[in-house]
Amino acid sequence: MTHSRRIFCTQILKTLIGFSALLASRTGRANWTLEHFSPSLFEDNFKAFYGNQAIIDSADLQLKLPESAENGAVVPITISSDLEQISQIAIWVEKNPTPLAATVQFSSNASIYLTARIKMAESCHVIVIAQQGERLLKTQQWVNVMQGGCGTG
């Protein structure tokens, strides 16, 4: 019985240490989050994020969005790719008050498949940028929004 209790306590301790490390890493990135996920114009935020880096249109990024969304508060999005070495994907919504909707980090050997729901203030392009090594790849799709999901409509 004592051996089982010791193993249980050790596992709890490891879990708590891992959780505290996760919290510490999230607070360390708080300034990055405030900077890039703040309300601003799309062009300003996009340029601040990528600078003057070349962005290549890519058919190797598959983006699935509805052509028309009844409610901009819950727009389903699916992103996939067979490309290797994609380390990050960013989702941009041109006309949102906060244009950068999400960034997702990937392990370099991960298969890319992401599904989520995003908010859209009004009809516009949804732009996905994938980082593959030093290259930036882009795909986009127009979505008609019937009722805005960012406090508009």
N, C-alpha and C positions, 0 to 999 in steps of 0.2 A: 504494500500500500504506500509506503514512504517513497519508493522508487517512482511510482506513477505520479504522485503529487509533485515530486521534484521535476519530472519531465514537463508536467503541466505548467508549473510556475516558470520554468525556463522558457517555454513557448510563449507564455503571456509577456514575459520580460522582453523577448525578441520582438514581439509584435508592437509593444509600446515604444521601443527604441526606433523601430522602422517608421511608426506613425509620427513620432516627434521629428525625425529626419525629414519626412515628407512636409510637415508643417513649416519647418525651418527653411526648406528650399522654396516653398511657395511664397513666404514673406520676403525672401531675398530677391524675388523677381517682381515685387509689387510696383516698383518704379517703371519697369518695362511695360507692365500691364496698363498703368495709368497713362503712360505716354502714347501708346498705340491704340488703346481702346477708348479714347476720349472723343467726345463730339467734335467734328471738324469737317471741312470740305473733303470730298473724295480725293481730288487731285493733290491736295496738300498732304493728307495722311499717306497716300500711296507713294508719293515722292519721298517723304520722310522715312518710310519703311524700306524702299528699294534704291533710293538715290538715282543714279544714272545708269544702273546696270541694264544690260540688254535683256529683254524678255521675249522669248521665242514662242509663237503660236504652235501648239502641239496637238495632233490628232491622237496621240498615245495616251492622253488623259481623257477618260470617259466621265462625262458629267450628265447626270440624270436629274432633271427638274420638271415640274409640270409647266406646260405652255401658259396655263392660266391658273391662278391661285384664288380661290374664293375668299380666303382669309389670310392676310399677310402675316398674322401672328404665328402661323404654323405651316410653313412651306417646307415640304420634304425635299431633301437633297441627298444624292448618292454620288460618291466620287470613287473611281477605281482606275487602276493602271497595272499593266504588266511590266512597266519599266522598273529597272533595278536601281538601287542607291538613292531613292527619294527619301530625304531626311525631314522635310517639312512641307505641309500644305497650309495655305492661307485662303480663307474664303472672304471675298469682298462683295458688298452690296452697294452699288454706286450711289443710290439716293437715300440711304439710311442716314439718320443723324450721326450714328457711329458706323462708318463704312466698313471697318474691319470686324466681321462677324465672328471669326474664329481662326485660331492657328492650332495645328496639331503636329506634334513631333513624332517621328517614326524611327525605329531602329533601322540601320542601313540595310539589313537583310529581311525586312518585313515586306509582305505582300500588301499592296495598297488597296484597301476597301474600307470606305467610311460612309456611314449613313447617319443623318441627323435631321433636325428640323431647325430652320432659321426664321427670323423675323424680317419682314420687308415692309418698309414704310409706304412704298408706291411702286408702280411698274418701272423696271429698269433691268440692267444687266447684272447677273451674278457672275463674278469673275473668280476663277480658281488659279492660284499660282503655286506651282510645285517646285521645290528646290532639289535639283539632282546634281550633287557635287557643287561645282561653281556655276552651273547653268540654272536659269530660271525659265520654267515652262508655263504656258498659259492656255487656258480654255475658258470660254464664257458662253452664257446663254441668256436670252431675254426672257423675262417672266412678266406676264400681265397680272397685276394685283387688283382684285375687285374691291376689297376693303383693306385699308392699311393696317399693319400690325404694330406700328411704333407710335401709337397715340394719334395717328392721323386717320383719315377716312372720310 
